[in-house]
Amino acid sequence: MKTLYNIQLAIYATVLSLTLVWLAIAAANTAALALRQWDLLPCAAHSYKKITTQQRLPPDFFGYIVGSQVEGEEEEEEEIAPSPQQVIMPPYAGGGGGDNTDDNNDNKNSNLIVSDMLVKTPKINVFASLTRDFHPVLDRLNDQSKNTTVLAPLNSAISALPRKPWEDPEDYRVYGEAGAYSGEEGQERAKRNLQRFVEAHLVPVSPWGEGEEVETVGGGKVRWVKEGDTVFVEPGHIEVDSLTSEVSNGNVWVLKGVINYQ
């Protein structure tokens, strides 16, 4: 009997211990929730504000269209300044001064590709997000065997367009305001227009010499000229804001305007 009594005591003690542990955990969770409610502990609702606008954008090509999203990109861009390694002065023709600095730069960026530089430059992240919506474009920018000069408009330049990149006046003329981009066929038209916009900003050469007229991936022809210390892309006399560092398969030129994509 004494042995049975001891076993019962051991079982009761175990149950009591587990109950106390459960009560302690429940009390700790309740306290944590109360502290979070009074902003004394971090919670997901607060940390969410630190997620970039680009990360919140949906993968489909309509994601960036809302004006407030573009404005948000510009606000973040003011807070995040590109590092000196990411931006250099505009290019110039001629290969003067083959010093060791360029060699070191080539070695340092030999493993990077153009798509990496698009991601690393916040002030063009609207255009960068569009390049990821089309497999032919993305495949090219990720291919180290295909050199490309990307003419990436600033977020503010895209926001200032009189119409969205996926809009074509001809579509409105043919299908009307309501039918131009409604339904599956309308979305396909918008997607084609948007791809045309992106491809108009891809020059399939790098390096790209001054005055050299090149046909873009989209079929238009562009060249660049230098006036004093400023570089412009023609036609349109679009000023080059800055350049990212040269990488294994090309470069990214940040533009203050957009290339004609019609």
C-alpha positions in Angstrom: 0.0 0.0 0.0 2.8 2.4 0.9 4.4 1.9 -2.6 1.0 2.6 -4.3 0.6 5.7 -2.1 4.1 7.0 -3.2 3.3 6.4 -6.9 0.0 8.4 -6.5 1.9 11.2 -4.8 4.5 11.3 -7.7 1.7 11.5 -10.3 0.0 14.3 -8.5 3.3 16.2 -8.1 4.0 15.8 -11.8 0.5 17.0 -12.8 0.8 20.0 -10.4 4.3 20.9 -11.9 3.0 20.8 -15.5 0.0 22.9 -14.5 2.2 25.5 -12.9 4.5 25.6 -15.9 1.5 26.1 -18.2 0.2 28.9 -16.0 3.6 30.6 -16.1 3.7 30.5 -19.9 0.2 31.8 -20.2 1.0 34.7 -17.8 4.2 35.6 -19.7 2.3 35.7 -23.1 -0.4 37.8 -21.6 2.1 40.2 -20.2 4.0 40.4 -23.5 0.8 41.2 -25.4 -0.1 43.9 -22.9 3.4 45.5 -23.2 3.2 45.4 -27.0 -0.2 47.1 -26.9 1.3 49.9 -24.9 4.3 50.1 -27.4 6.8 48.8 -24.7 7.8 45.9 -26.9 8.4 45.7 -30.7 5.7 43.9 -32.7 5.1 43.0 -36.3 2.9 46.0 -36.9 5.7 48.4 -36.1 8.5 46.6 -37.9 6.3 46.4 -41.0 6.9 50.1 -41.5 10.5 49.3 -42.2 9.7 47.1 -45.2 10.4 49.0 -48.5 7.7 49.9 -50.9 9.3 47.7 -53.5 9.0 44.7 -51.3 5.3 45.4 -50.9 4.6 45.6 -54.6 2.8 42.7 -56.1 4.6 40.8 -58.8 2.2 41.7 -61.6 2.9 44.6 -63.9 0.0 46.7 -62.5 1.7 46.8 -59.1 3.6 50.1 -59.4 0.9 52.1 -61.2 -0.8 53.7 -58.2 0.7 57.2 -57.8 1.1 56.9 -54.0 3.5 53.9 -54.5 5.7 55.9 -56.8 5.7 58.8 -54.3 6.7 56.4 -51.6 9.7 55.3 -53.6 10.8 58.9 -53.9 10.4 59.5 -50.2 12.5 56.5 -49.4 15.0 57.5 -52.0 15.7 60.7 -50.0 16.5 58.7 -46.9 18.8 56.2 -48.6 21.7 57.8 -50.4 23.7 55.6 -52.9 27.2 54.9 -51.7 30.1 56.4 -53.6 31.0 53.0 -55.0 27.6 52.7 -56.7 27.6 56.0 -58.5 30.4 57.5 -60.7 30.6 60.5 -63.0 29.1 60.4 -66.5 31.2 58.6 -69.1 33.4 60.2 -71.7 34.7 59.0 -75.1 38.2 57.8 -75.4 40.2 55.5 -73.2 42.5 58.0 -71.7 44.6 57.0 -68.7 44.6 53.2 -68.4 45.6 53.3 -64.8 45.2 50.5 -62.2 42.0 52.0 -60.7 39.9 50.7 -63.6 41.6 47.3 -63.3 40.7 47.2 -59.6 37.2 48.3 -60.4 36.8 45.5 -63.0 38.1 42.9 -60.6 35.9 44.1 -57.8 32.7 44.0 -59.9 33.5 40.9 -62.0 31.0 38.8 -60.2 28.2 41.4 -60.3 25.7 41.7 -63.1 23.4 44.5 -64.3 20.4 43.2 -62.5 22.4 43.5 -59.2 23.1 47.1 -59.8 19.4 47.9 -60.6 18.5 46.5 -57.2 21.2 48.4 -55.4 20.0 51.8 -56.7 16.9 52.9 -54.8 16.1 56.0 -56.9 15.3 53.7 -60.0 13.5 50.9 -58.2 10.3 51.5 -60.0 12.0 50.7 -63.3 14.0 47.9 -61.7 10.8 46.3 -60.6 9.4 46.4 -64.2 12.5 44.6 -65.6 11.6 41.6 -63.4 8.1 41.3 -64.9 9.3 40.0 -68.3 11.4 36.9 -68.7 13.2 37.9 -71.9 14.4 41.1 -70.2 15.3 39.5 -67.0 17.1 36.7 -68.8 19.2 39.2 -70.7 20.1 41.2 -67.6 21.2 38.1 -65.8 23.2 36.7 -68.7 26.9 37.5 -68.4 27.5 36.7 -72.0 25.2 39.6 -73.2 26.4 43.1 -72.4 23.7 45.7 -71.9 23.6 49.4 -71.1 20.4 50.0 -69.1 19.0 53.5 -69.4 16.9 53.5 -66.2 14.7 56.5 -65.6 14.4 58.0 -62.1 11.3 57.2 -60.1 10.3 60.8 -60.4 10.7 60.7 -64.2 8.3 57.8 -64.5 5.9 59.5 -62.1 5.9 62.7 -64.2 4.9 61.0 -67.4 1.7 62.4 -69.0 0.4 58.8 -69.3 1.4 55.5 -67.8 4.0 53.4 -69.6 1.3 50.7 -70.2 -1.0 53.2 -71.9 -1.1 53.8 -75.7 -3.3 56.5 -77.2 -3.9 54.2 -80.2 -5.5 51.6 -77.9 -7.9 54.2 -76.5 -8.8 55.3 -80.1 -9.5 51.7 -81.2 -11.1 50.2 -78.1 -12.3 53.3 -76.2 -11.6 54.4 -72.6 -13.6 51.6 -71.0 -12.4 48.7 -73.3 -8.8 49.5 -73.9 -7.4 47.7 -70.9 -10.3 45.8 -69.5 -10.6 42.0 -69.5 -7.9 39.5 -70.5 -7.2 41.0 -73.9 -6.9 44.5 -72.4 -4.4 43.3 -69.9 -2.4 41.6 -72.6 -2.3 44.9 -74.5 -1.1 46.7 -71.4 1.5 44.1 -70.8 2.8 44.4 -74.3 3.0 48.2 -74.0 4.8 48.0 -70.7 7.4 45.5 -72.2 7.9 47.9 -75.1 8.6 50.7 -72.6 11.2 48.6 -70.7 12.9 47.3 -73.9 13.2 50.9 -75.3 15.6 51.5 -72.4 17.9 48.6 -73.0 20.9 49.2 -75.2 22.5 45.9 -76.2 26.1 47.1 -76.0 28.6 48.0 -73.3 30.8 49.9 -73.3 28.9 52.4 -75.5 31.0 55.0 -77.3 30.1 58.7 -77.7 28.1 59.4 -80.9 27.6 55.7 -81.6 24.1 55.1 -82.7 22.7 51.8 -81.5 19.4 50.1 -81.9 17.7 49.3 -78.5 16.2 46.0 -77.7 12.9 47.6 -78.4 13.9 48.7 -81.9 14.5 52.4 -81.5 17.9 54.1 -82.2 19.8 56.1 -79.5 23.1 57.7 -79.1 24.8 59.9 -76.5 26.7 63.2 -76.6 28.7 65.1 -74.0 28.2 68.9 -73.5 30.8 70.2 -71.0 30.6 67.8 -68.0 27.0 66.7 -68.8 26.0 63.7 -70.8 22.7 63.6 -72.8 21.0 60.7 -74.6 19.6 61.5 -78.0 17.0 61.8 -79.3 15.2 63.7 -76.7 18.2 65.4 -75.1 17.7 63.4 -71.9 20.2 64.2 -69.2 22.1 61.4 -67.5 21.9 61.9 -63.8 24.6 59.3 -62.8 26.0 55.9 -63.6 26.4 52.8 -61.5 29.8 51.0 -61.5 30.7 48.9 -64.5 29.9 45.3 -63.9 30.6 42.0 -65.8 27.8 42.4 -68.3 27.3 46.1 -68.6 26.2 49.3 -66.8 23.2 51.2 -65.6 22.8 54.9 -66.6 20.3 56.8 -64.5 18.2 59.2 -66.6 16.3 62.3 -65.7 13.7 61.5 -68.3 12.4 58.5 -70.4 13.3 57.3 -73.9 10.6 57.6 -76.5 8.9 54.2 -76.4 6.3 54.6 -79.1 
